[in-house]
């Protein structure tokens, strides 16, 4: 009887190991192992403190020694990164070619192009990884005639809803800044950048985070389309210095802050975003900022914050938020105060606050990563493929395909490569922290 029980236990242990190594999530103490969907003892930020201070986390909830800045540790770790993080991985070439082939503008059939695009959103993606019709959809978004324009009251900034031929609706985010303008101030300063929406779409495709809307650059004429504007919008479209302008109706819309047709071209450039069909739910981000200089959010004060959030969120949602944090850090979007889900997956919407200042890196955007020390296997492997300059090389090739190219100055590409190294160093720091204390401190 005892012998039979022993063999049964042994079989169960073997089955558990099979399941353990088959999941698509990394727990960063060992990037060859994975995490089950439940039953985790979160070492999280405490363990990271051990990597910095040399004091292992306790098994209870007592406060650890106050660490030096985690962000400083990440910056120091960059100097010690292995060559694998600084050299190009040849695997990126095939992915780059597939992306270019998919995004290349193409002729389209108006009777089917919108139907195809609206059929793409599935549980785990908004647009497909490989489909040459993406280029056709982008072409239609950038060229199809406008039949109606109205103001969108969604969000806090000016957005226009355009109805294109075929009864397809797109959002139009106008240009507020020149390419070379640097946005100083807080991480959330300034108005939305239309070029950030376009580049973010390209970057999401490169990183295989296909939860953004399809975006294309476009120039429209406010004057020529005045007759297509509804009455509410027309009332906010003054003529200033013989230029047709608009300021719209929104939380931050003001009469003294208008966008206008360029006097040389007679057009206004912006980004058009394809609307995503289906029910979209909105939630407050666990890593939301207070937007008050003297008031810190809980995640900025609580060393065990990820353990708290782990109890509140489904693990897949938490992993989605960590993916979003990595994505946001690269583009420097520190304004994701809420997040939206479709089919219980987090969407990467409202990416206009990126690419404001290429000379500043707000490392606290990475808080979900360095506090939780989880990362999806697929996300990590994709990041590794685009090391050593491959990320910006591929991004530049996709940007070239857009009607509004060039989309950014070269300093933003330099910043992207620098931030990618910070992500690598964060993961390396998480790996180190688990190598310095007994593995029984973490139960997977």
C-alpha positions as CSV (number, residue, x, y, z in Angstrom):
1,X,0.0,0.0,0.0
2,X,2.8,2.4,1.0
3,X,4.7,1.4,-2.2
4,X,1.6,2.1,-4.4
5,X,1.1,5.5,-2.8
6,X,4.7,6.4,-3.3
7,X,4.4,5.6,-7.1
8,X,1.2,7.5,-7.3
9,X,2.8,10.6,-5.8
10,X,5.8,10.2,-8.1
11,X,3.5,10.1,-11.1
12,X,1.7,13.2,-9.9
13,X,5.0,15.0,-9.5
14,X,6.1,14.1,-13.0
15,X,2.8,15.3,-14.5
16,X,3.2,18.5,-12.5
17,X,6.6,19.1,-14.0
18,X,5.3,18.6,-17.5
19,X,2.6,21.2,-17.0
20,X,5.2,23.5,-15.3
21,X,7.5,23.6,-18.3
22,X,4.7,23.9,-20.9
23,X,3.2,27.2,-20.0
24,X,3.8,30.4,-22.0
25,X,5.0,32.6,-19.2
26,X,8.4,33.3,-17.7
27,X,9.0,33.8,-14.1
28,X,12.2,35.7,-14.4
29,X,14.2,33.9,-11.7
30,X,14.9,31.4,-14.4
31,X,14.1,32.4,-18.0
32,X,13.9,28.7,-19.0
33,X,11.1,28.0,-16.6
34,X,7.5,29.1,-16.5
35,X,4.7,30.2,-14.1
36,X,1.4,28.4,-13.5
37,X,-1.7,30.5,-13.6
38,X,-2.2,30.3,-9.9
39,X,-0.5,29.3,-6.6
40,X,2.3,31.8,-6.7
41,X,4.1,33.2,-3.6
42,X,5.0,36.7,-4.9
43,X,8.5,37.7,-4.0
44,X,8.2,40.6,-6.4
45,X,9.7,43.9,-5.4
46,X,11.1,42.6,-2.1
47,X,13.4,40.2,-4.0
48,X,14.5,43.0,-6.2
49,X,15.5,44.9,-3.1
50,X,17.7,41.9,-2.1
51,X,19.5,42.2,-5.5
52,X,20.3,45.8,-4.6
53,X,20.8,45.8,-0.9
54,X,22.1,42.2,-0.2
55,X,19.3,41.5,2.4
56,X,17.1,38.5,1.3
57,X,13.4,39.0,1.6
58,X,11.7,37.4,4.6
59,X,9.0,34.8,4.4
60,X,6.6,37.0,6.3
61,X,5.3,40.5,5.7
62,X,7.9,42.4,7.7
63,X,9.3,45.5,6.0
64,X,12.7,44.9,4.3
65,X,15.5,47.3,4.5
66,X,14.8,50.4,2.4
67,X,16.5,49.9,-1.0
68,X,18.5,52.3,-3.0
69,X,16.7,53.4,-6.2
70,X,15.6,50.4,-8.3
71,X,15.9,52.7,-11.3
72,X,19.5,53.4,-10.5
73,X,20.1,49.7,-10.3
74,X,18.6,49.2,-13.7
75,X,20.8,51.9,-15.2
76,X,23.9,50.4,-13.6
77,X,23.0,47.0,-14.9
78,X,23.0,48.3,-18.5
79,X,26.8,48.6,-18.3
80,X,27.1,44.9,-17.6
81,X,24.8,43.5,-20.3
82,X,26.1,40.6,-22.3
83,X,26.8,40.9,-26.0
84,X,23.7,39.0,-26.9
85,X,21.8,42.1,-25.9
86,X,23.9,44.4,-28.0
87,X,24.4,42.4,-31.2
88,X,21.8,41.8,-33.9
89,X,20.0,38.5,-33.9
90,X,19.7,37.3,-37.6
91,X,16.2,36.0,-36.9
92,X,14.9,39.5,-37.2
93,X,15.5,39.7,-41.0
94,X,12.7,37.2,-41.9
95,X,10.2,39.0,-39.6
96,X,11.2,42.4,-41.0
97,X,10.6,41.2,-44.6
98,X,7.2,39.7,-43.7
99,X,6.1,42.9,-42.0
100,X,7.2,45.0,-44.9
101,X,5.3,42.7,-47.3
102,X,2.2,43.0,-45.2
103,X,2.3,46.8,-44.6
104,X,3.3,47.8,-48.2
105,X,0.4,49.9,-49.6
106,X,-1.6,48.0,-52.1
107,X,-4.6,48.4,-54.4
108,X,-7.9,47.4,-52.8
109,X,-11.4,46.3,-53.6
110,X,-13.8,48.8,-51.9
111,X,-16.6,46.2,-51.8
112,X,-14.5,43.9,-49.5
113,X,-11.7,45.9,-47.9
114,X,-13.6,47.1,-44.8
115,X,-15.3,43.7,-44.4
116,X,-11.9,42.0,-44.3
117,X,-10.5,44.5,-41.8
118,X,-13.5,44.2,-39.5
119,X,-13.2,40.4,-39.5
120,X,-9.7,40.4,-38.2
121,X,-10.2,41.2,-34.4
122,X,-10.2,37.9,-32.5
123,X,-9.7,37.0,-28.8
124,X,-5.9,37.4,-28.9
125,X,-5.4,40.0,-31.7
126,X,-6.8,43.0,-33.4
127,X,-4.9,42.5,-36.7
128,X,-3.2,39.4,-38.0
129,X,0.5,38.7,-37.9
130,X,0.8,38.0,-41.6
131,X,-1.7,39.3,-44.1
132,X,-0.9,41.3,-47.2
133,X,-4.4,42.8,-47.0
134,X,-3.1,45.0,-44.2
135,X,-1.4,47.2,-46.8
136,X,-4.7,47.5,-48.7
137,X,-6.6,48.5,-45.6
138,X,-3.9,51.2,-44.9
139,X,-4.2,52.5,-48.4
140,X,-8.0,52.7,-48.1
141,X,-7.8,54.5,-44.8
142,X,-5.4,57.1,-46.2
143,X,-7.2,57.8,-49.5
144,X,-10.9,57.0,-49.5
145,X,-13.1,60.1,-49.8
146,X,-14.7,61.6,-46.6
147,X,-18.5,61.8,-46.6
148,X,-19.2,63.1,-43.1
149,X,-17.2,64.6,-40.2
150,X,-18.2,65.0,-36.6
151,X,-16.6,65.7,-33.3
152,X,-15.7,62.7,-31.1
153,X,-16.4,63.3,-27.4
154,X,-14.4,60.3,-26.4
155,X,-11.3,61.1,-24.4
156,X,-10.0,64.4,-23.4
157,X,-8.5,65.9,-26.6
158,X,-9.7,66.9,-30.0
159,X,-10.6,63.9,-32.2
160,X,-12.7,63.8,-35.4
161,X,-14.8,61.0,-36.6
162,X,-14.6,60.5,-40.3
163,X,-17.0,58.5,-42.3
164,X,-15.3,57.1,-45.4
165,X,-16.8,55.6,-48.5
166,X,-18.4,52.2,-47.6
167,X,-19.7,53.5,-44.3
168,X,-16.4,52.9,-42.5
169,X,-15.7,55.1,-39.5
170,X,-12.2,56.1,-38.5
171,X,-10.9,58.4,-35.8
172,X,-8.7,61.3,-37.0
173,X,-6.1,62.7,-34.5
174,X,-4.7,66.0,-35.9
175,X,-1.1,67.2,-35.8
176,X,-0.2,69.7,-33.0
177,X,3.6,69.7,-33.2
178,X,6.4,69.8,-35.7
179,X,8.6,66.6,-35.9
180,X,11.6,68.2,-34.2
181,X,9.7,69.8,-31.3
182,X,10.6,68.3,-27.9
183,X,7.9,68.1,-25.2
184,X,9.3,69.2,-21.9
185,X,7.7,68.8,-18.5
186,X,6.1,65.7,-17.0
187,X,5.8,62.4,-18.7
188,X,2.2,63.2,-19.5
189,X,2.8,66.8,-20.7
190,X,1.6,68.1,-24.0
191,X,-1.2,67.2,-26.4
192,X,-1.4,63.9,-28.2
193,X,1.1,63.3,-31.0
194,X,-0.5,61.9,-34.2
195,X,2.9,60.5,-35.3
196,X,3.1,58.6,-32.0
197,X,-0.1,56.7,-32.9
198,X,1.3,55.7,-36.3
199,X,4.7,54.6,-35.0
200,X,3.1,52.8,-32.0
201,X,1.0,50.7,-34.5
202,X,4.2,49.8,-36.3
203,X,6.1,49.0,-33.1
204,X,3.3,46.8,-31.8
205,X,3.4,44.8,-35.0
206,X,7.2,44.3,-34.6
207,X,6.9,43.2,-31.0
208,X,3.9,41.0,-31.9
209,X,1.7,42.9,-29.5
210,X,-1.1,43.0,-32.0
211,X,-3.7,44.7,-29.8
212,X,-3.5,48.2,-31.2
213,X,-5.9,49.7,-33.8
214,X,-4.6,49.9,-37.4
215,X,-3.3,53.4,-38.0
216,X,-2.3,55.3,-41.1
217,X,-1.1,58.8,-41.7
218,X,-3.4,61.1,-43.8
219,X,-3.8,64.7,-44.8
220,X,-7.3,66.2,-44.9
221,X,-8.6,69.6,-45.9
222,X,-10.8,71.2,-43.3
223,X,-11.9,73.8,-45.8
224,X,-12.9,71.3,-48.4
225,X,-14.7,69.1,-46.0
226,X,-16.5,71.9,-44.1
227,X,-19.7,71.0,-46.0
228,X,-19.4,67.5,-44.6
229,X,-19.1,68.6,-41.0
230,X,-22.1,68.3,-38.8
231,X,-23.6,71.4,-37.1
232,X,-22.0,70.9,-33.8
233,X,-18.5,70.6,-35.2
234,X,-19.0,73.5,-37.7
235,X,-19.7,75.8,-34.8
236,X,-16.1,75.1,-33.6
237,X,-14.5,75.7,-37.0
238,X,-13.4,79.3,-37.2
239,X,-11.4,80.9,-40.0
240,X,-8.2,82.4,-38.7
241,X,-5.8,84.4,-40.9
242,X,-7.6,83.0,-43.9
243,X,-7.0,79.5,-42.7
244,X,-9.7,77.0,-41.9
245,X,-9.3,75.9,-38.3
246,X,-11.1,73.7,-35.7
247,X,-11.0,73.3,-32.0
248,X,-13.9,70.9,-31.3
249,X,-15.6,69.9,-28.1
250,X,-13.8,67.9,-25.5
251,X,-12.5,68.1,-22.0
252,X,-9.4,70.2,-22.9
253,X,-10.7,71.8,-26.1
254,X,-10.3,75.6,-26.1
255,X,-11.2,78.3,-28.6
256,X,-7.7,79.7,-28.3
257,X,-6.1,76.3,-29.2
258,X,-6.9,75.4,-32.7
259,X,-5.6,73.2,-35.5
260,X,-5.6,74.7,-39.0
261,X,-5.0,73.8,-42.6
262,X,-1.4,74.4,-43.6
263,X,-1.3,77.7,-45.6
264,X,1.1,76.1,-48.1
265,X,-0.6,72.8,-48.7
266,X,-4.1,73.7,-47.7
267,X,-4.3,70.4,-45.6
268,X,-4.0,69.3,-42.1
269,X,-2.1,66.1,-41.4
270,X,-3.0,63.6,-38.8
271,X,-3.4,59.9,-37.9
272,X,-6.5,57.9,-38.9
273,X,-7.3,55.0,-36.6
274,X,-9.6,52.2,-37.6
275,X,-12.3,51.6,-35.1
276,X,-12.3,48.2,-33.4
277,X,-15.6,46.3,-33.4
278,X,-17.0,44.5,-30.4
279,X,-17.6,45.4,-26.8
280,X,-14.7,47.3,-25.1
281,X,-14.6,47.6,-21.3
282,X,-12.6,50.2,-19.4
283,X,-10.8,49.9,-16.1
284,X,-8.6,52.0,-13.9
285,X,-5.0,51.1,-14.2
286,X,-3.4,49.7,-11.0
287,X,-0.3,51.8,-11.9
288,X,-2.2,55.0,-12.4
289,X,-0.4,58.2,-11.5
290,X,-1.9,60.8,-9.1
291,X,-1.1,63.7,-11.5
292,X,-0.1,65.6,-8.4
293,X,3.5,66.5,-7.7
294,X,3.3,66.1,-3.9
295,X,1.1,63.0,-3.8
296,X,2.5,59.6,-4.6
297,X,0.3,56.7,-5.8
298,X,0.2,53.5,-3.8
299,X,2.4,51.7,-6.3
300,X,5.1,54.3,-5.7
301,X,5.1,53.7,-2.0
302,X,4.3,50.0,-1.4
303,X,7.2,47.6,-1.8
304,X,4.7,44.7,-2.0
305,X,2.4,46.3,-4.4
306,X,2.5,43.6,-7.1
307,X,1.5,41.0,-4.5
308,X,-1.6,43.0,-3.8
309,X,-2.4,43.4,-7.5
310,X,-1.8,39.7,-8.2
311,X,-4.7,38.9,-5.8
312,X,-7.0,41.3,-7.6
313,X,-6.3,40.6,-11.3
314,X,-6.5,37.5,-13.5
315,X,-3.0,36.5,-14.2
316,X,-3.5,37.0,-18.0
317,X,-4.6,40.5,-17.5
318,X,-1.5,41.2,-15.3
319,X,0.7,39.8,-18.0
320,X,-1.1,42.0,-20.5
321,X,-0.4,45.1,-18.3
322,X,3.3,44.1,-18.1
323,X,3.4,43.9,-21.9
324,X,1.7,47.3,-22.0
325,X,4.3,48.7,-19.6
326,X,7.2,47.5,-21.8
327,X,5.5,48.9,-24.9
328,X,4.7,52.2,-23.1
329,X,8.3,52.5,-21.8
330,X,9.7,52.2,-25.3
331,X,7.4,55.0,-26.6
332,X,7.5,56.9,-23.3
333,X,3.7,56.9,-22.7
334,X,3.3,57.5,-19.0
335,X,-0.3,58.4,-19.3
336,X,-2.1,55.0,-19.4
337,X,-4.3,55.9,-16.4
338,X,-7.0,53.5,-17.6
339,X,-6.9,50.4,-19.8
340,X,-9.4,48.9,-22.1
341,X,-10.2,45.2,-22.7
342,X,-11.8,43.3,-25.5
343,X,-12.6,39.7,-25.0
344,X,-10.7,40.0,-21.6
345,X,-7.5,41.0,-23.3
346,X,-5.9,44.4,-22.8
347,X,-5.9,46.7,-25.8
348,X,-3.1,49.2,-26.5
349,X,-5.3,52.2,-27.2
350,X,-4.6,56.0,-27.0
351,X,-0.8,55.9,-27.7
352,X,-0.6,59.6,-28.6
353,X,1.5,60.6,-25.6
354,X,4.5,58.8,-26.9
355,X,7.7,60.2,-28.6
356,X,7.6,63.5,-26.7
357,X,11.1,63.8,-25.5
358,X,13.9,61.6,-26.8
359,X,16.4,62.8,-24.2
360,X,14.5,61.6,-21.1
361,X,13.6,58.1,-20.0
362,X,10.9,57.7,-17.3
363,X,12.0,54.4,-15.8
364,X,9.0,54.2,-13.5
365,X,6.8,53.3,-16.5
366,X,8.5,49.9,-16.1
367,X,7.2,49.5,-12.6
368,X,4.9,46.6,-13.5
369,X,7.9,44.7,-14.8
370,X,10.4,45.4,-12.1
371,X,7.9,45.1,-9.2
372,X,6.3,41.8,-10.5
373,X,9.2,40.3,-12.4
374,X,6.9,38.4,-14.7
375,X,7.2,38.4,-18.5
376,X,5.5,36.4,-21.2
377,X,7.8,33.9,-22.9
378,X,6.6,35.2,-26.3
379,X,7.2,38.8,-25.4
380,X,10.7,38.1,-24.1
381,X,11.7,36.1,-27.1
382,X,10.5,38.8,-29.4
383,X,12.5,41.4,-27.6
384,X,15.6,39.3,-27.9
385,X,15.1,39.0,-31.6
386,X,15.2,42.8,-32.1
387,X,18.4,43.5,-30.3
388,X,21.4,45.5,-31.5
389,X,19.7,48.0,-33.6
390,X,17.3,45.6,-35.4
391,X,14.3,47.2,-33.7
392,X,14.8,50.7,-35.1
393,X,16.0,49.4,-38.4
394,X,12.7,47.5,-38.8
395,X,10.7,50.4,-37.5
396,X,12.3,52.8,-39.9
397,X,11.4,50.5,-42.8
398,X,7.8,50.4,-41.8
399,X,7.7,54.1,-41.2
400,X,8.9,54.7,-44.7
401,X,5.7,53.1,-46.0
402,X,3.5,55.7,-44.4
403,X,2.2,58.7,-46.3
404,X,3.5,61.1,-43.6
405,X,7.1,59.8,-43.6
406,X,9.4,60.9,-42.0
407,X,7.5,60.4,-38.7
408,X,10.2,61.2,-36.2
409,X,13.7,62.7,-35.9
410,X,16.7,60.3,-35.5
411,X,17.0,61.1,-31.8
412,X,13.8,59.1,-31.1
413,X,15.3,56.0,-32.8
414,X,18.4,56.4,-30.6
415,X,16.1,56.7,-27.5
416,X,14.3,53.5,-28.5
417,X,17.5,51.5,-28.6
418,X,18.6,52.9,-25.3
419,X,15.3,52.0,-23.7
420,X,15.4,48.5,-25.1
421,X,18.7,48.0,-23.2
422,X,17.0,49.2,-20.0
423,X,14.3,46.6,-20.5
424,X,17.0,43.9,-20.9
425,X,18.8,45.1,-17.8
426,X,15.5,45.1,-15.8
427,X,15.0,41.4,-16.7
428,X,18.6,40.6,-15.9
429,X,18.2,42.3,-12.5
430,X,15.2,40.2,-11.9
431,X,17.1,37.1,-12.8
432,X,20.0,38.0,-10.5
433,X,17.7,38.6,-7.5
434,X,16.5,35.0,-7.5
435,X,20.0,33.5,-7.7
436,X,21.1,35.0,-4.4
437,X,18.7,33.3,-1.9
438,X,17.3,29.8,-1.3
439,X,14.9,28.7,-4.1
440,X,12.4,27.6,-1.4
441,X,11.7,31.3,-0.9
442,X,9.6,31.2,-4.1
443,X,6.9,28.6,-4.7
444,X,5.9,28.2,-8.4
